[in-house]
Amino acid sequence: MSRMTPVTIVGAGAVGRSLALALYRSGVTVAGVYSANGTSARALARRVAAPSSGTLTGKIPFASVVILAVPDDAIPAAAVQVLRSAGAERIRTIIHCSGALASLVLRPAAKRKISCASMHPLMTFPKKGRTVPMKDTWFALEGDRTAVALCRSLVKRMEGSSFTIDARKKTFYHMAAVFASNYTVTLLEVAGQLAREAGVPAKDLWRIFGPLVTASVNNALRHSPAAALTGPIARGDRATVLRHLDALRGSKRMEHLLPVYAALGIEAAALAGMER
């Protein structure tokens, strides 16, 4: 594979660390790593053989490609800080990694004729723990044509896959990711609360319910959510649903779950109707 342009990475948290290591291991030169306090950047730089690291102060030997792997609310300020740094004249492309924000937040860079894009890895990144491999991860891309083409090449080097989205619809894309990941985890906690209320042994809870969760998700992915739906709503068992609602209303510890059950029940009924 042809040699890729070196990159500078700003942000050494879970996303920045995972991207830096994946790029380095794929043969892309990481020219520098920078973070707010510099400590995490220097540690990551040692792992990816980056010759420059620390904070964005002084003259920075930027590569022509800069990847901003910082929290969403820090992206605009980080972009401005990069552009104001000595050495910014070398930059030709700036990419941020937010799933919620479009590349439009990089407008100050675009005004300088710098190519801009967003490259969001559709993966969960635990705040602490092991680095997340990028192989087989899908990335959502949007931005100007030149930057998006570069993002595709970077993703390919990391053995991931990519697709483009409309910047105007990116909020819906991010909501989809929230439901697929964050709210799925939240629903498991809701199930856990109800199971513990029923007296299911807490220490064995996920050994007991795990096979059901795994089978349900696998069936939905293999076929479709509508085809995988089972349970009282799918079979039109109104009496059981009413008993569930009565039980929640009658429990001070569980009554807070009534709106959750009702909202999901309405969506489940619509899903069941699709399969009929």
ZADRENGU-667398 format. One record per residue: residue in three letters; x, y, z of N, C-alpha, C, CB in turn. Coordinates in pm, whole numbers, plus 50000, padded with zeros to 5 digits. Glycine has a CB too. Layout:
N
ALAXYZXYZXYZXYZ/...
//
This chain:
276
MET500854988150000500005000050000500895012450000499045000050123/SER500495022949930501315034849918501475041850053500715044349817/ARG502535049350065502845056250189501835067350214504255061950185/MET501305068150337500325078350373501025090650426499335072950477/THR500365102050412500855114550469500875113350621499965126450423/PRO501925118150688501965117850835500825125950895503305123350885/VAL500475122751019499385129751086499835134751223498155120451101/THR499215145551267499365150451403498035148151473499775165651406/ILE498095143051594496865140151669496775149251790496815125351711/VAL495635155951804495365164551919494295157652002494915179051875/GLY494675153652122493765145952208494335132152231492365145052148/ALA494555128452357495155115452387494275107252481496535117452449/GLY492965109452471492025101352548491745088252477490725109052572/ALA490595082152507490275068952452490255068852299488935064252505/VAL489625078952238489535079352092490895082652030488495089652047/GLY491545092952081492845096752027493865085652040493345109052096/ARG493855079052153494785067952176494525056452080494685062852321/SER493265052952062492925041751974493275044951828491425038451986/LEU492975057151785493295061051647494805061651625492665074551614/ALA495515067651720496965068951706497635055251693497565076551825/LEU497235045951778497845032651774497455025151647497425024451898/ALA496185026451606495755019551483496485024951361494225020951465/LEU496635038051354497335044051241498815040251242497185059251245/TYR499415041051358500845037451371501095022951329501325039651515/ARG500225014051376500394999751345500094996751198499494991351434/SER499375005851132499075003750990500135010250900497695009450957/GLY501135016150962502225021850883502145036750860502285015250755/VAL501155043450919501055057950906501945064451012499565062650921/THR502735074050972503615081151065502805090951150504735088550989/VAL502915089551281502295099151373503385109251409501705092051502/ALA503285121251353504345131251367504345137951504504215141751260/GLY503165138151568503085144551698501775141451766503255159551685/VAL501795142151900500595140051980500535151152084500595125852049/TYR499355157552097499225168852189497925167452269499245182352113/SER497965172252392496775171752477496765183952568496725158652560/ALA495695185352645495535197252729496645198852832494185196852799/ASN496995187752900498045188853002499395183452956497615181653126/GLY499415176752843500665171852787501115158352837501725181552814/THR500705154652957501175142053016500685129952937500705140953161/SER499385129652909498835118352833499395118152691497285119052829/ALA499635129852634500185130652499501605125052494500185145152449/ARG502405128452592503785123352593503815108152609504605130052705/ALA502915103052693502855088452713502455081452584501865084952826/LEU501455086952514501005080952389502065082452281499685087352343/ALA502745093752278503785095952177504875085352185504405109852194/ARG505205081152306506235070652321505765057552259506575068552471/ARG504455055052265503935042452211503855042452058502555039852269/VAL503785054251999503645055051853504875061251787502395063051816/ALA505935062351863507215067651812507075081551752507795058251706/ALA506185089751812506005103451764507155112151816504625109251808/PRO507835119451730508985127351774508625140051851509805131051657/SER507365144151844506955156551910505675154051991506725167751806/SER505615159852110504425158052194504395168652302504405143852257/GLY503255169452371503105179052480501825186852467504275188552485/THR501895199752496500725208552483500875217352359500545217452611/LEU499785223752320499815232252201500365246152236498395233552139/THR501605246352275502265258952308503585259652233502485260452461/GLY504015271752202505265273352129505095269651983506355264952192/LYS506195267751917506175264051774505955249051762507505268351703/ILE504895245051694504515231051681504875226051541503005229151708/PRO505615215151531505935209451398504775201051344507215200851406/PHE503665207851310502485200751262502775192951134501335210451240/ALA502125181351122502065174550993501035181850909501705159151010/SER500915178250784499925184950698498495180750731500225182150550/VAL498355169450801497035164450842496945164850995496775149950788/VAL495915171451047495705172151192494365165651226495745186951242/ILE494385156351320493165149651365492845154551506493325134051362/LEU491645160251524491195165051654490365154151721490375178251641/ALA490955147351818490245136851891489985141752033491065123451893/VAL489215152552041488905158952168487395158552190489435173552172/PRO486915161052314485475161352337484765171352246485185164652484/ASP483505168552217482755176852122482805191752156481315172352118/ASP482585195052285482515209252320483875216052315481925210852457/ALA484935208152299486285213852292486775215352148487255205152369/ILE486025210152051486505210251911486695224451856485525202551823/PRO485705233451867485925246851810487145253851868484695255351833/ALA487295253352001488425259952065489745253352026488265259952217/ALA489745239952018490965232851979491375236551837490775217651991/ALA490385237551748490695241251609491305255251602489415240751523/VAL490715264551677491255278151678492665278451737490325287551759/GLN492875270651845494205270151906495235264651809494175261752033/VAL494855254251734495755248551634496095259051527495125236051568/LEU495075266051480495275275851373496125287751419493935280851323/ARG496075290751548496845301951602498285298051638496145307651724/SER498555285051638499875280351679500915283351572499845265451708/ALA502135286051617503235287451522503455273751458504545292751593/GLY503505273251329503645260651258502375256451187504045249851353/ALA501265263951209499985260451149499985262150998498885268851209/GLU500945269450945500985271650800501235258750723502055281850766/ARG501695248350792501945235450724500655227450703502935227150806/ILE499615230850777498405222650778497615224150649497525226450898/ARG497225212850592496415212750470495025206750496497125204850359/THR494925198250599493645191550629493455190650780493605177350565/ILE492245193650827491875191550967490635182650971491615205251040/ILE490725172451055489635162651069489245161951216490065148451015/HIS487965162551246487555159751385486795146551391486675171351440/CYS486645141251511486125127551529484765127051598487105119351609/SER484055138151601482755138451668481685131351588482345152651693/GLY480805124351659479655118351594478465127751588479255105651666/ALA478465137951675477325147051684477495159651600477095150851826/LEU478745164151583479005176751514479475174351371480045184851590/ALA479065183151283479515182351143480825190051127478435188051047/SER481405188851010482675195650983482525210750977483265190550854/LEU481285215550976481045230050972481645237051093479565232950966/VAL481855229951204482455236251323483915239951297482355226751445/LEU484455234951187485835238151151485875249751051486535225751092/ARG484835257751047484725268650950485935278050951483475276650977/PRO486505281451069487695290151067488845284250985488175292751209/ALA488965270950987490005264450906489645264950757490215249950950/ALA488375262450727487935262750587488145276550525486445258850578/LYS487975286950607488185300650557489645302850518487755310950662/ARG490535294850573491965295750538492325286250424492825292650661/LYS491305281050359491495271650248492075258350294492395277850142/ILE491835254950422492255241850474491095232250453492665242750626/SER491385220450403490365210350378489855204850512490925198950290/CYS488545202750524487945198850653486975187150638487215210850716/ALA486955178650740486005167350742485805162650885486515155650653/SER484755154550904484595147151029484695132350996483225150451099/MET485315124951086485555110551068485215103851201487055107551024/HIS483985099251213483515093851341483545078751345482105098751370/PRO484335072851438484325058351452483065053851528485595053551526/LEU482245045751463480995041151523481295029351615479945037151412/MET481835032651729482285022651825482205028651965483735017651793/THR482095020052065482085024752203483515025152256481185015752292/PHE483835035852326485185037752380485095039552531485885050052314/PRO485345029052608485325030452754486325041052799485645016952822/LYS485945048652903486825059352950488155053852999486135067353061/LYS488095042253059489325035953107489395021753053489385036053262/GLY490585016653044490725002652999491525001652872489364996352979/ARG491364990352805492194987352689491864996352571492024972852650/THR492834997452483492655004952359491694997352268494025007352288/VAL490815004552202489834998352113490444996751974488535006752107/PRO490534984451920491064982751784490104988551681491314967851754/MET490654994151575489835000251471489504990751357490535012351416/LYS490124979151354489844969451250488364965551255490744956951265/ASP487704965551139486294962051122485334972451180486024948751188/THR485864983751227485004994651275484515002851156485755003751377/TRP483265006951161482705015651057482895030251099481195012551032/PHE483225038651002483415052951025482425060850941484865057150993/ALA481755070751002480875079850930481685091950887479645084051017/LEU481645095150758482445106050703481555116850643483415100750598/GLU481965129250658481345140350585482335151950585479965144650648/GLY482195160450485483105171750472483355174850326484435168950544/ASP484425182350299484705185250159485335172950092485645197450146/ARG485265172649961485625160849884487065156349910485435163549736/THR487985165649917489395162249936489625155850072490275174549921/ALA489035161950177489225156650312488555143050329488685166550415/VAL487365141350271486655128550281487455117450213485245129650219/ALA488055120550099488895110650029490075106550115489395116249894/LEU490675116250184491785113150274491305104450390492425126050327/CYS490135107750445489575099750555489355085250511488245105850605/ARG488825083450391488615069750339489935062050337488005070250197/SER490995068850294492305062250287492815058550425493315071250216/LEU492625067450522493055064650659492285052850717492875077050747/VAL490965052750695490135041750745490555028550682488645044550716/LYS490815028850554491245016750484492565011650541491395019350334/ARG493485020750572494755016650631494545009850765495675028750647/MET493545014350840493255008550971492404995850961492555018651059/GLU492094991650837491264979850810489834981450859491874967550874/GLY489374993950855487984996750887487184998550759487865009150976/SER485925002450774485055005350660484445019150683483924994450644/SER483995025550575483455039050589482225041050501484525049350553/PHE481425050950539480285055250460480125070350480478965047550501/THR479515076950386479315091350398477895094450440479645098350265/ILE477735105450512476415109850556476255124550523476215107350707/ASP475015129050520474675143050496474915150750626473195144550447/ALA475735161050622476025168950742474755174350806476965180650706/ARG473725177150725472485182850778471685172650860471625188050665/LYS471965159650841471245149150912472105142351019470735138650813/LYS473235148451052474175141651141473625139851282475465149351147/THR472755148851325472165147351458471335134551467471285159551492/PHE470615131051359469835118751359470755106551360468905118251236/TYR471855107551286472855096651288473375094651430474045099851193/HIS473665105651499474205104351634473165098751730474715117851684/MET471915102751714470845097051797470735082051776469495103951767/ALA470875077751650470835063351622471945056151697470965060851469/ALA473125062151700474245056151772473975055751923475535063951744/VAL473355066251975473015066752118472045055552154472415080452155/PHE471025053552070470075042752097470745029052084468875043652002/ALA471585027451982472215014451958473205010552067472915014451824/SER473805020552132474825017652231474395021952372476115024552194/ASN474325034952395474065039952530472745035252588474095055052529/TYR471675036352508470365032552562470195017452569469265038652477/THR470925010152486470894995552499471464991552635471694988852384/VAL472584997952672473194995252802472244999652915474545002552815/THR471595011052896470645015852997469485006053015470105029752959/LEU468985000552904467894990952913468304978252987467384987352774/LEU469564974452973470044962953049469984965853199471474959253007/GLU470314978053237470214981753378468764981753425470844995653401/VAL467834986253339466414985853373465974971353395465564992453261/ALA466384962553303466074948253320466654942953449466594940053201/GLY467874947353481468514943053605467754947553729469924948153612/GLN467254959853727466474964753840465234956153862466064979353817/LEU464524953153754463314945053765463624930753809462564944853632/ALA464714925353758465104911753796465464910953944466284906953710/ARG466194920953992466564921054134465324922754221467564932254163/GLU464364930854174463114932554247462344919254254462234943354181/ALA462494911254150461824898154146462554887754230461704893354002/GLY463744890854278464484881454360465514873154286463544872554428/VAL465784876554161466824869354086468164872054155466874873853935/PRO468964861654181470254863654251471134873854176470994850254265/ALA471524884354247472284895254183473594890354126472544906454283/LYS474264881254197475584876754151475504868454023476264868654260/ASP474354862553997474184854253876473304860853771473604840853913/LEU472924873453796471904879853713472234879153564471744894353754/TRP473454882953525473764883553382474164870053326474874893553358/ARG474514860653411474674846953361473304841153327475394837953465/ILE472294845353403470934840453381470284847253261470074842653507/PHE470384860453254469724868053148470584869853023469324881553200/GLY471884867553037472794869652925472414862052797474154865752965/PRO472104849052807471724841652685470504847452614471454827152720/LEU469534852352693468334858452634468714871352559467284861452743/VAL469534879652624469974892252561470734889252431470874900452658/THR471684880052439472514876752322471664871252207473584866552360/ALA470744862152240469894856252136468994866752071469034844852195/SER468444875852152467544886252100468294895552004466934894352214/VAL469484900052046470274909151961470724901951834471504914552039/ASN471204889651848471654882151731470524879851631472244868751774/ASN469334876751681468194874651591467824887451518466974869451671/ALA467854898751591467534911551529468554915251421467474922551634/LEU469834912451447470874915651350470854906051231472254915251418/ARG470544893451259470554883351153469324884751062470594869151214/HIS468204888251120466954889151043466514903851035465834880351108/SER465754908151134465344922151146464744923951284464314926351033/PRO464694936351338464054938251468462614933251469464094953051507/ALA461884935751360460484931451354460374916251360459804936651227/ALA461234909351288461194894651287461654888851420462074889151175/ALA462514896051492463064890851618462164893651738464434896751643/LEU461174902451722460344906451836459474894851884459464918351799/THR459544892052013458684882052076458064888452201459484868852112/GLY457324880652279456784885852403455324889552394457564897752447/PRO454784895152503453334897452510452794907052404452994902652644/ILE453534917652373453024927152273453024920852135453854940152273/ALA454074913152104454154906651972453014896751951455504899451956/ARG452584890252059451504880352043450124886052080451784868052130/GLY450054899152108448774905552136448194901952271447804901952031/ASP449044899152369448604894952503448354907352590449664885752569/ARG447194913452571446844925852641446784923952791445494931052591/ALA446304912752839446144910352983447504910653054445454896753008/THR448514904652992449854904553054450434918553059450814895252975/VAL450264926352952450764940052951450114948253062450514946652814/LEU448804946553080448094953853186448594949753324446574951453176/ARG448894936853344449444932353472450814938853498449574916853475/HIS451614939853393452914946553407452724960953454453704946153273/LEU451834968053388451604982053422451074983453565450604988453324/ASP450164974653606449624974853743450724972253845448504964453759/ALA451624962953814452704959753906453644971853924453504947653855/LEU453924978853816454794990653825454105001653905455164995753685/ARG452825003753880452085014053954452035010854104450645015353898/GLY452024998154136451884994054276453204992754350451164981154284/SER454304995954285455624994554349456315008154359456504984654270/LYS456555012754481457235025554498458655025154443457265029454645/ARG459295013454452460675012354404460765011754252461325000154462/MET459685006954187459735004754042458825014053961459374990654013/GLU458015022354028457045030453954457715040553860456145037754051/HIS458995043953885459695053253796459905047453657461045057153857/LEU459715034153644459905027653514458645027553429460385013553535/LEU457525032553482456265032853406456405040153272455175039453489/PRO456965052353270457075059253139457975051753041457625073353159/VAL459005045253093459905037553007459165025852945461135032553086/TYR458445018353029457695006752981456645011152877457004999353099/ALA455935022152908454875026852818455445031152683454095038452882/ALA456535038952686457115043952562457625032452476458245053752591/LEU458325023052538458845011652463457725002452416459845003852548/GLY456675001552495455524993452455454864998752329454514992752568/ILE454755011952320454165018052200455015014952077454025033452218/GLU456345016052092457235012951979457204998051945458685017152012/ALA457094989552049457014975052024455724971651950457094967252157/ALA454624978251985453354975751916453454979651769452204983551984/ALA454114990851740454304995051602455174985051527454925009151595/LEU456214979951596457114970151536456374957151508458314967551628/ALA455524953051603454734940851583453794942351464453934937451711/GLY453254954251446452364956651334453074955651200451734970151346/MET454374958951197455144957951073455304943551028456524964351092/GLU455324934351124455584920251092454304912951054456234913351211/ARG453154918951083451894912151053451494913750908450784917251142/
//
